[in-house]
Amino acid sequence: MDTESNRAEIEAWLILLRAPGFGASALRDAIACHGSAQQALDAAQRGDAPGDASCREWLCKPDRARIADDIAWLGGKTHQLVTIDHADYPALLRDTQGAPAALFIAGDASALWQPQIAIVGSRNASHAGLANARSFARVLAETGFAITSGLAEGIDAAAHTAALDAGATTVAVLGTGPDVVYPARHRELASRIATSGALVSEFAPGTPGRPENFPRRNRIIAGLALGTLVVEAGLRSGSLITARAAIDQGRDVFAIPGSIHNPLARGCHRLIRDGAMLTEGAEEIIAALSPLAARLGGHLRERLQIAGPADAGAQAQHDGDYAKLLAALGHESMGVDALAERTGLDVPALSSMLLLLELEGEVASERGGRYVRRAADG
């Protein structure tokens, strides 16, 4: 929003996103056809737009006060709109069928580029289920994965909280606007997530929680993550929607088995019968997801416009910023803020560089968001 043209483009995006009946697929097609949101809006206002009369009426005469409110929300310090035509749009999600045309983000948008594992399950989880969610989330977070879930009661909240307590990144995908916390009792948790990760929504600010929103939220959870772990779920659990979406998207699904007498284990058992990986420990998930993590590294190389895998080590040695980062890091554990001060590089750039070096095996992440350079022998 630094220039007049940027402001006009963002405003056009907001008008298109709020148009009734102008779905994500049609919007993506319009952007691809016309090259920008502004041009797509201009074409729609000339009559070249899908949708019914209410859609066309909105596009020609949008509620300017509502759009102004959206722009005011985007003026928040850590608030962003990341659109599908932008390089910062998460690559794994872009690869999925039905990817949202845009994401409203509160927090650190670069968190969406970290290797993520979705942990989902019942809102009315058992004590054992909650303990499993916390245990798996903690180990996976300490290994360097971001934990992604849906901010719901039960398993979701347990996974988010365990990641935060481990000093790691967690991403909450919302079925509401980015400024609406549901359930309301999770306001404090949402605030912690926005500080140490990101709140993400495809819905515009002010959107309340509606039943039809949550399956869409679940598809985003599955699309952002390398794989999905279902901890505990009944046969009608919304977590099964997330798992099915992950399967549809070609991602791995992991399920923790339980007692045959526990109704909250039946959803997991069904997933296992249908091909999900029976999972007893976090190390099984880590081993299974390594190939897809390498694929994410490839996307990141394209985003940063650097060399491919075979040349990544040499590139780091020859590129001034990478050499500066590795020299500053040495073999002592350091946080990103300290590295920013030592190198003079900004935090978003450092986060991207550290992720690439971690995927290449040159840097290891530790508890508390700290990093250490690996020894040459690995």
Secondary structure, DSSP 8 states (H G I E B T S, - for coil): --SHHHHHHHHHHHHHHHSTT--HHHHHHHHHHHSSHHHHHHHHHTT---S-HHHHHHHHS--HHHHHHHHHHHTSTTEEEEETTSTTS-HHHHTSTT--SEEEEEE-GGGGGS-EEEEE--TT--HHHHHHHHHHHHHHHHHT-EEEE---TTHHHHHHHHHHHTT--EEEE-SS-TT--SSGGGHHHHHHHHHHSEEEESS-TT----TTHHHHHHHHHHHHSSEEEE-S--TT-THHHHHHHHHHTT-EEEE----TT-GGGHHHHHHHHTT-EE-SSHHHHHHHHHHHHHHHHHHHHHHHT---GGGHHHHHHHSHHHHHHHHHHTTS-EEHHHHHHHH---HHHHHHHHHHHHHTTSEEEETTTEEEE--TT-
